[in-house]
Structures are given as structure tokens and as C-alpha cells.
Amino acid sequence: MPSWVDGARVEQRIVEAAAHLPRYGGVTGWAALRWMGGQWFSGTDGRGRGSPVTLATGNLHARGQPGIAICEEKVAPEDLLVVDGLRVTTAVRSVCFAMRYAPSVRAAVVVLDMAAYSDLVSIDELQEYALAHPAWTGIPQCRDAIPYADENAWSPAEPDMRWAWSVDTGLPRPLCNRPVFDRRGRHLGTPDLIDPVHGIVGEYDGALHLAGGRRSKDIQMEADYRRVGLEHVTMVAPDRRDPAAFLRRLHQAYDRARPALGIARAWTIEPPPWWTSTTTVADRRSLDQAQRDRLLRYRLTG
């Protein structure tokens, strides 16, 4: 495996690739998003293989090298900026590029979700940009992915689970990380996904959830959800490759939930007056630093 695949060196990989930029252009795609603070853009694919750093050079020729890809598509001056001394394409152009060249619509959804996670771009901003560039290669895939995106997914596993839940089955599309309260306004938890009509919550349990303390909290939270009448379903790592077992569990949860429709519920997703929403990019951008430190502490640090 070449050294440029080493995830611990991702920023160094980007810097070394940028050194090969001609006099015009910038780093684009996942690497630009990582450089601008996109915490989930690791430079590897789902199998841990390294992805090349792409240089957008306009019509200027640059020679590709191991770990570096060259894109000679037109780059408008307004689509370039300098961030911490490095020339990159803007966040919205970088997201659009990554979505256009993603291996599937589903993968393109993950790109937009994770860019929104770091507040680099909103869905509306990406929609406007995509509509303004109708002739670009891959733009139909980018546009097709936008309706499936969400600004409040917290990890790449969540859009995968949301896709399996709704697109693969035709079941109602769940909400992402919507806080749940009891009728006294006490916060019960924030499930990865929730269908608020049928009363079903979904959680993705990755390796982090297997640790003793975290697992204990997960079990208690599941009990709290069931105590107020919410059905619970879990997705685990193998389900991302083959969701058949997860979908069986999901349909079973819907079967159990149906008799409860119309019964007064002990839970709600309507927040109490004191609650500060962080469910959209606009919500999070409006926070001051003290609020960000307090309300977004669940986010990764890098």
C-alpha cells in the first residue's frame, strides 16, 4: 500500500498534491472539503483504500502523479479561494464535484450530508449551484441526489441507513437526529433516525457503541424509548453491505407499531420553548462560539 493512503497523513497528502498546481486552479473534491474543515472527508473509500487528491486546473495542463488526479474542467475565478495558504475550489463547487463523480447517487448523498455536517454548504446552496451548471459532466447524478440529502446526519452510516429505510423499501422517510422529549419536556434522547408518524426510532451501532460504557448507555436509552411507546430498530456494520436483515427488523418494528397509531403518546418531537435547534446548517451557522461549544460538543474534533 503506497504511503499516500495513510490516513494519518491526509493533510500532508493534500499539501504535497497542491504543490503540483499550475499557476491557476485549486485542490477540489474531498481534499478541498477536508482542508476547509470537513471532518468526515478522510481521503479513503468505504474499503479503506486511498482516494487521489484532485487538482482542478482549468484548461492548464498538469501532469498526474501517484495519488494525484487532474481535472481540466473550466474553473471560474469566483470558484477559487485561498484557505490557510492553500488554493482550493469553494465548498459548494467542491461538493458538487465530489457528488458528480461519486460512484452512485447514494454515495453522492453521503457527500452532501457530510459537507452539511460541517456546515460547509447547505442543501439550498448546492441546489442553486447545480442548477446554474446544467451542462457539467455528472450533474444529473448530483441533482438526483439532492432530494435525498439531510443537513443533520452525524456520520456517513446514517445516510446509508436512511437510504435503506426509505429508498430500498418505500417506507416513510425518517428524520435525522431529531430530539425526542417526554410530555414534561424532558429530553429522552436523539436517535439517529425517527419516523414520528409511526413511532419508530433507528440507531446505527458501530464499533464505538460496543465499548462497555457506551453500550450501557445505549441499552438504557433503548429502554427509555420503549417505555414511552417508541419501537426501536438497530443497524450494525454488516447491514451497510447487505441491508436485508436490517430491513426485516425494520418491517417487524412497523408491524409492532401499527396497533399504537391513534393512541395518545407519551413522547413528542416538538421541543420545549427553551430548546435551541441545531437541525439545519442555518441553525448552526447562527450560533455564537459559546453556543457552538456547548450545543455541538457531540461533534468530532478532527
C-alpha positions as CSV (number, residue, x, y, z in Angstrom):
1,M,0.0,0.0,0.0
2,P,1.5,3.4,-1.0
3,S,2.3,5.8,1.8
4,W,-0.2,8.4,0.4
5,V,-3.0,6.1,1.6
6,D,-2.0,6.6,5.2
7,G,-5.0,8.4,6.8
8,A,-2.8,10.0,9.5
9,R,-1.1,11.9,6.8
10,V,-4.2,13.2,5.0
11,E,-3.4,16.9,5.4
12,Q,0.2,16.3,4.3
13,R,-1.0,14.5,1.2
14,I,-3.2,17.5,0.3
15,V,-0.3,19.9,0.8
16,E,2.1,17.8,-1.3
17,A,-0.5,17.5,-4.1
18,A,-1.2,21.2,-4.1
19,A,2.5,21.8,-4.8
20,H,1.8,20.5,-8.3
21,L,-0.8,23.1,-9.1
22,P,-0.1,25.2,-12.1
23,R,-0.4,29.0,-11.9
24,Y,-4.2,28.7,-11.9
25,G,-6.6,26.3,-10.3
26,G,-7.0,24.7,-6.9
27,V,-7.5,21.5,-4.9
28,T,-11.1,20.2,-5.2
29,G,-13.4,17.4,-4.2
30,W,-13.0,15.6,-0.9
31,A,-9.5,17.1,-0.3
32,A,-10.7,20.7,-0.5
33,L,-13.6,19.9,1.8
34,R,-11.2,18.3,4.3
35,W,-8.9,21.3,4.1
36,M,-11.8,23.6,4.8
37,G,-12.8,21.6,7.9
38,G,-14.9,18.8,6.6
39,Q,-14.3,16.3,9.4
40,W,-15.7,13.2,7.6
41,F,-13.6,13.6,4.4
42,S,-10.8,11.2,5.2
43,G,-9.5,10.5,1.8
44,T,-10.4,6.8,1.8
45,D,-13.3,4.9,0.3
46,G,-15.6,2.5,2.1
47,R,-12.9,-0.2,2.0
48,G,-10.2,1.9,3.4
49,R,-8.5,2.5,0.1
50,G,-6.9,5.8,-0.6
51,S,-8.6,8.3,-2.9
52,P,-6.4,10.6,-5.0
53,V,-6.3,14.3,-4.4
54,T,-7.9,16.0,-7.4
55,L,-6.4,19.3,-8.8
56,A,-8.8,21.4,-10.8
57,T,-6.6,23.2,-13.3
58,G,-9.0,24.7,-15.8
59,N,-7.5,24.4,-19.2
60,L,-4.0,24.4,-17.9
61,H,-2.2,21.1,-18.3
62,A,-0.6,19.5,-15.2
63,R,0.9,16.0,-15.0
64,G,-0.8,13.5,-12.9
65,Q,1.3,11.6,-10.4
66,P,0.6,8.7,-7.9
67,G,-2.1,9.9,-5.5
68,I,-2.9,12.9,-7.7
69,A,-5.7,13.3,-10.3
70,I,-6.1,16.1,-12.7
71,C,-9.4,17.7,-13.8
72,E,-9.2,20.2,-16.6
73,E,-12.8,21.3,-16.4
74,K,-13.3,25.1,-16.6
75,V,-12.8,26.8,-13.2
76,A,-14.3,30.3,-12.8
77,P,-12.3,32.8,-10.7
78,E,-15.1,33.1,-8.2
79,D,-14.9,29.4,-7.6
80,L,-11.4,29.7,-6.2
81,L,-10.1,30.9,-2.8
82,V,-7.1,30.6,-0.6
83,V,-7.6,28.8,2.8
84,D,-4.7,28.7,5.2
85,G,-2.3,29.3,2.3
86,L,-3.7,26.6,0.0
87,R,-5.6,27.3,-3.2
88,V,-8.9,25.3,-3.2
89,T,-12.2,25.4,-5.0
90,T,-15.1,26.8,-3.0
91,A,-17.0,24.5,-0.7
92,V,-20.1,24.4,-3.0
93,R,-18.0,23.7,-6.1
94,S,-16.0,21.0,-4.2
95,V,-19.2,19.3,-3.0
96,C,-20.7,19.5,-6.5
97,F,-17.6,18.0,-8.0
98,A,-17.5,15.1,-5.5
99,M,-21.2,14.4,-6.0
100,R,-20.9,14.4,-9.8
101,Y,-18.1,11.9,-9.7
102,A,-19.3,9.8,-6.9
103,P,-19.8,6.1,-7.7
104,S,-23.6,6.3,-7.2
105,V,-26.5,8.5,-6.3
106,R,-26.4,7.0,-2.8
107,A,-22.7,7.9,-2.4
108,A,-23.4,11.4,-3.7
109,V,-26.0,11.8,-0.9
110,V,-23.3,10.9,1.7
111,V,-21.0,13.6,0.3
112,L,-23.7,16.3,0.7
113,D,-24.8,15.1,4.1
114,M,-21.2,15.1,5.4
115,A,-20.5,18.5,3.9
116,A,-23.6,19.9,5.6
117,Y,-22.5,18.2,8.9
118,S,-19.5,20.6,8.9
119,D,-21.7,23.5,7.8
120,L,-19.6,23.9,4.6
121,V,-22.7,24.0,2.4
122,S,-26.5,23.9,2.8
123,I,-28.8,21.9,0.5
124,D,-30.2,25.1,-0.9
125,E,-26.8,26.4,-1.8
126,L,-25.8,23.2,-3.5
127,Q,-29.2,23.1,-5.3
128,E,-28.7,26.7,-6.6
129,Y,-25.2,25.9,-7.8
130,A,-26.2,22.7,-9.5
131,L,-29.0,24.4,-11.4
132,A,-26.5,27.1,-12.6
133,H,-24.2,24.5,-14.2
134,P,-26.6,22.2,-16.2
135,A,-24.0,21.1,-18.8
136,W,-21.3,19.7,-16.4
137,T,-20.4,16.0,-16.6
138,G,-22.3,14.2,-13.8
139,I,-24.6,17.0,-13.0
140,P,-27.7,14.8,-13.4
141,Q,-26.4,12.5,-10.6
142,C,-25.7,15.5,-8.4
143,R,-29.3,16.8,-9.0
144,D,-30.8,13.4,-8.4
145,A,-29.1,13.1,-5.0
146,I,-30.1,16.4,-3.6
147,P,-33.7,15.4,-2.7
148,Y,-32.4,12.5,-0.6
149,A,-29.9,14.7,1.4
150,D,-30.3,15.8,5.0
151,E,-28.5,18.6,6.9
152,N,-28.5,16.8,10.2
153,A,-26.8,13.5,9.7
154,W,-23.9,12.9,12.1
155,S,-22.0,10.2,10.4
156,P,-21.7,8.5,6.9
157,A,-23.5,5.5,8.3
158,E,-26.7,7.5,8.8
159,P,-27.4,8.4,5.2
160,D,-26.8,4.7,4.3
161,M,-29.3,3.7,6.9
162,R,-31.8,6.3,5.8
163,W,-31.4,5.2,2.2
164,A,-32.1,1.6,3.1
165,W,-35.0,2.6,5.3
166,S,-36.9,4.6,2.8
167,V,-35.5,4.3,-0.8
168,D,-34.9,0.5,-0.7
169,T,-38.3,-0.2,0.9
170,G,-40.6,2.7,0.1
171,L,-41.3,3.2,3.8
172,P,-41.7,6.8,5.0
173,R,-38.5,8.8,5.1
174,P,-37.3,9.2,8.7
175,L,-36.0,12.4,10.2
176,C,-32.3,12.6,11.2
177,N,-31.2,13.2,14.8
178,R,-34.4,14.8,15.9
179,P,-34.5,15.2,19.7
180,V,-37.3,13.3,21.5
181,F,-39.0,14.6,24.7
182,D,-41.5,13.3,27.1
183,R,-44.6,15.3,27.8
184,R,-42.9,17.2,30.6
185,G,-40.3,18.5,28.2
186,R,-37.5,16.2,29.4
187,H,-35.1,15.2,26.7
188,L,-35.2,11.5,26.3
189,G,-32.6,11.2,23.6
190,T,-31.7,12.0,20.0
191,P,-32.0,8.9,17.8
192,D,-30.1,8.6,14.5
193,L,-33.5,8.3,12.7
194,I,-37.1,8.6,13.7
195,D,-40.4,8.1,11.9
196,P,-42.6,10.4,14.0
197,V,-45.8,9.2,12.4
198,H,-45.4,5.5,13.3
199,G,-43.2,6.0,16.4
200,I,-40.1,4.1,15.3
201,V,-36.5,5.1,16.1
202,G,-33.4,3.7,14.4
203,E,-29.9,3.6,15.6
204,Y,-26.6,2.7,13.9
205,D,-24.3,0.7,16.2
206,G,-20.7,0.9,15.0
207,A,-17.6,-0.2,16.8
208,L,-17.8,2.8,19.2
209,H,-21.1,1.5,20.5
210,L,-19.6,-1.8,21.6
211,A,-17.5,-0.2,24.3
212,G,-18.7,-1.0,27.8
213,G,-19.8,2.5,29.0
214,R,-21.3,3.4,25.6
215,R,-23.1,0.1,25.3
216,S,-24.6,0.5,28.8
217,K,-26.0,4.0,27.8
218,D,-27.4,2.6,24.6
219,I,-29.3,-0.1,26.4
220,Q,-30.7,2.4,28.8
221,M,-31.7,4.8,26.0
222,E,-33.4,1.9,24.2
223,A,-35.4,1.1,27.3
224,D,-36.4,4.8,27.7
225,Y,-37.7,4.9,24.2
226,R,-39.7,1.7,24.7
227,R,-41.0,2.9,28.0
228,V,-42.8,5.8,26.2
229,G,-44.0,3.6,23.4
230,L,-41.4,4.0,20.7
231,E,-40.3,1.0,18.7
232,H,-36.6,0.6,18.3
233,V,-34.5,-0.9,15.4
234,T,-30.7,-1.2,15.1
235,M,-28.4,-1.3,12.1
236,V,-24.9,-2.8,12.5
237,A,-21.9,-2.6,10.2
238,P,-22.6,-5.7,8.1
239,D,-26.1,-4.3,7.3
240,R,-24.5,-1.5,5.3
241,R,-23.1,-4.0,2.8
242,D,-26.3,-6.2,2.8
243,P,-29.3,-4.5,4.5
244,A,-31.6,-7.5,4.1
245,A,-31.5,-8.4,7.8
246,F,-31.9,-4.8,8.9
247,L,-34.9,-4.4,6.6
248,R,-36.6,-7.5,8.1
249,R,-36.1,-6.0,11.6
250,L,-37.4,-2.7,10.3
251,H,-40.6,-4.2,8.9
252,Q,-41.1,-6.1,12.1
253,A,-40.9,-2.8,14.0
254,Y,-43.5,-1.3,11.8
255,D,-45.8,-4.3,12.3
256,R,-45.5,-3.9,16.1
257,A,-46.0,-0.1,15.8
258,R,-49.2,-0.2,13.8
259,P,-51.6,-1.0,16.6
260,A,-50.4,2.0,18.5
261,L,-51.5,4.5,15.8
262,G,-54.0,7.0,17.1
263,I,-53.3,6.3,20.8
264,A,-52.2,9.3,22.9
265,R,-48.4,9.3,23.0
266,A,-46.1,9.8,26.0
267,W,-43.4,11.4,23.7
268,T,-43.1,14.2,21.2
269,I,-40.5,15.7,18.8
270,E,-41.9,19.2,19.5
271,P,-39.2,20.9,21.5
272,P,-39.9,22.9,24.7
273,P,-39.5,26.7,24.4
274,W,-36.1,26.7,26.0
275,W,-34.6,24.3,23.4
276,T,-32.1,25.7,20.8
277,S,-32.4,23.9,17.5
278,T,-29.3,22.7,15.6
279,T,-31.0,20.6,13.0
280,T,-30.1,22.7,9.9
281,V,-27.0,24.4,8.6
282,A,-28.7,27.8,9.0
283,D,-29.4,26.9,12.7
284,R,-25.8,26.0,13.4
285,R,-24.3,29.0,11.5
286,S,-26.4,31.3,13.6
287,L,-24.8,30.1,16.9
288,D,-22.2,32.1,18.7
289,Q,-19.0,30.4,19.7
290,A,-20.2,29.7,23.3
291,Q,-23.3,28.1,21.9
292,R,-21.3,26.0,19.5
293,D,-19.0,24.8,22.2
294,R,-22.0,23.8,24.3
295,L,-24.5,22.5,21.8
296,L,-22.2,20.9,19.2
297,R,-19.9,19.2,21.6
298,Y,-21.0,15.8,20.2
299,R,-19.1,16.5,17.0
300,L,-15.7,15.1,16.1
301,T,-12.7,17.2,17.0
302,G,-10.8,16.3,13.8
